[in-house]
Amino acid sequence: MTLAERLRELRSQQGWRLKDLSERSGLSVPYLSDLERGRTNPSLDTLQTLASSYGVSVNDLLAPVDFYGERTEASLPKGLAELLADPTLGKEITPEWQQTLARIELRGKRPESKRDWYEIFLHLKRVLEG
């Protein structure tokens, strides 16, 4: 998960708009938008401000972020991580499919259960590999 994805995820988990986060953090909406789009990188002070706004530590804010560009198990959404760990169902999902699934988001929300992720995988596989 990239830092931009993590910031967007935290905000959507709270059900906040950029304006809501702006009011809580004192950061401008355009700047927050640029952060969530990966157009700019925050300073350490900004990371602290954002972490405080979300009520988490900077460590918790950054924990799922992989700064090397690869997704780690900790950066995967919960249900997807459970699906990949499943000894039967997880075998079907290649690293390429894992990367594809990890990017799925609808209106800032992600599927939550292992079953939801598996159904999305089957549907996409059917459509794309038809």
C-alpha positions as CSV (number, residue, x, y, z in Angstrom):
1,M,0.0,0.0,0.0
2,T,1.4,3.4,-0.9
3,L,1.3,6.3,1.5
4,A,-1.3,8.0,-0.7
5,E,-3.6,4.9,-0.6
6,R,-3.1,4.8,3.2
7,L,-4.1,8.4,3.7
8,R,-7.2,7.9,1.5
9,E,-8.1,4.7,3.4
10,L,-7.9,6.4,6.8
11,R,-10.0,9.3,5.7
12,S,-12.7,7.0,4.1
13,Q,-12.7,4.8,7.2
14,Q,-13.7,7.8,9.2
15,G,-16.4,8.8,6.6
16,W,-14.8,12.2,6.2
17,R,-14.6,14.4,3.2
18,L,-11.4,16.2,2.4
19,K,-13.0,19.3,3.9
20,D,-13.7,17.5,7.1
21,L,-10.1,16.5,7.4
22,S,-9.0,20.0,6.5
23,E,-11.0,21.4,9.3
24,R,-9.5,18.9,11.8
25,S,-5.9,19.2,10.6
26,G,-5.6,22.8,9.5
27,L,-4.2,21.6,6.2
28,S,-5.7,22.9,3.0
29,V,-8.1,20.7,0.9
30,P,-5.9,21.0,-2.3
31,Y,-2.8,19.9,-0.3
32,L,-4.7,17.0,1.2
33,S,-5.9,16.0,-2.3
34,D,-2.4,16.1,-3.6
35,L,-1.2,13.9,-0.8
36,E,-4.0,11.3,-1.5
37,R,-3.1,11.3,-5.2
38,G,0.6,10.8,-4.5
39,R,1.4,14.1,-6.1
40,T,3.4,15.4,-3.1
41,N,5.0,13.9,0.0
42,P,4.3,15.1,3.5
43,S,6.9,16.4,5.9
44,L,7.3,14.8,9.3
45,D,5.3,17.6,10.8
46,T,2.5,17.0,8.4
47,L,2.5,13.2,9.2
48,Q,2.3,14.0,12.9
49,T,-0.6,16.4,12.2
50,L,-2.5,13.8,10.1
51,A,-1.8,11.1,12.7
52,S,-3.2,13.3,15.4
53,S,-6.2,14.2,13.3
54,Y,-7.0,10.5,12.9
55,G,-6.2,9.7,16.6
56,V,-3.4,7.3,15.7
57,S,0.4,7.4,16.1
58,V,2.6,8.1,13.2
59,N,3.8,4.5,13.5
60,D,0.3,3.2,13.1
61,L,-0.4,5.6,10.3
62,L,2.7,4.3,8.4
63,A,2.6,0.6,9.5
64,P,0.8,-0.7,6.4
65,V,2.8,1.5,4.0
66,D,5.4,-0.2,2.0
67,F,8.0,2.3,0.9
68,Y,9.8,-0.1,-1.4
69,G,6.9,-0.3,-3.8
70,E,5.9,-3.9,-3.1
71,R,2.8,-4.9,-1.2
72,T,3.3,-6.7,2.1
73,E,0.9,-8.9,3.9
74,A,0.4,-6.1,6.5
75,S,-0.6,-3.7,3.8
76,L,-3.4,-5.9,2.5
77,P,-7.0,-5.3,3.4
78,K,-8.1,-7.7,6.1
79,G,-10.4,-9.9,4.1
80,L,-8.0,-10.1,1.2
81,A,-5.2,-11.2,3.6
82,E,-7.5,-13.9,5.0
83,L,-8.3,-15.1,1.4
84,L,-4.6,-15.3,0.5
85,A,-3.9,-17.2,3.7
86,D,-6.6,-19.8,2.9
87,P,-4.8,-23.0,2.0
88,T,-7.4,-23.9,-0.7
89,L,-8.7,-20.6,-2.1
90,G,-5.5,-18.7,-1.7
91,K,-3.7,-21.1,-4.1
92,E,-5.7,-19.8,-7.0
93,I,-4.6,-16.2,-6.6
94,T,-1.3,-15.4,-8.4
95,P,0.9,-12.4,-7.4
96,E,-0.5,-10.5,-10.4
97,W,-4.1,-11.1,-9.2
98,Q,-3.1,-10.1,-5.7
99,Q,-1.8,-6.8,-7.0
100,T,-5.0,-6.3,-9.0
101,L,-7.3,-7.1,-6.1
102,A,-5.3,-5.0,-3.6
103,R,-6.2,-1.9,-5.7
104,I,-9.9,-2.5,-5.7
105,E,-11.9,0.3,-4.0
106,L,-15.4,1.6,-4.7
107,R,-16.1,5.1,-3.5
108,G,-13.3,4.9,-1.0
109,K,-14.4,1.6,0.5
110,R,-13.0,-1.9,0.1
111,P,-14.7,-5.3,0.5
112,E,-14.2,-6.5,4.0
113,S,-14.8,-10.3,4.1
114,K,-12.8,-13.1,2.6
115,R,-15.9,-14.2,0.8
116,D,-16.5,-10.8,-0.8
117,W,-12.9,-10.7,-2.0
118,Y,-13.2,-14.2,-3.4
119,E,-16.4,-13.4,-5.3
120,I,-14.8,-10.3,-6.8
121,F,-11.8,-12.4,-7.8
122,L,-14.0,-15.0,-9.5
123,H,-16.1,-12.3,-11.3
124,L,-13.0,-10.4,-12.6
125,K,-11.3,-13.6,-13.6
126,R,-14.4,-14.7,-15.6
127,V,-14.6,-11.3,-17.3
128,L,-10.9,-10.8,-18.0
129,E,-9.9,-14.4,-18.8
130,G,-13.3,-15.3,-20.2
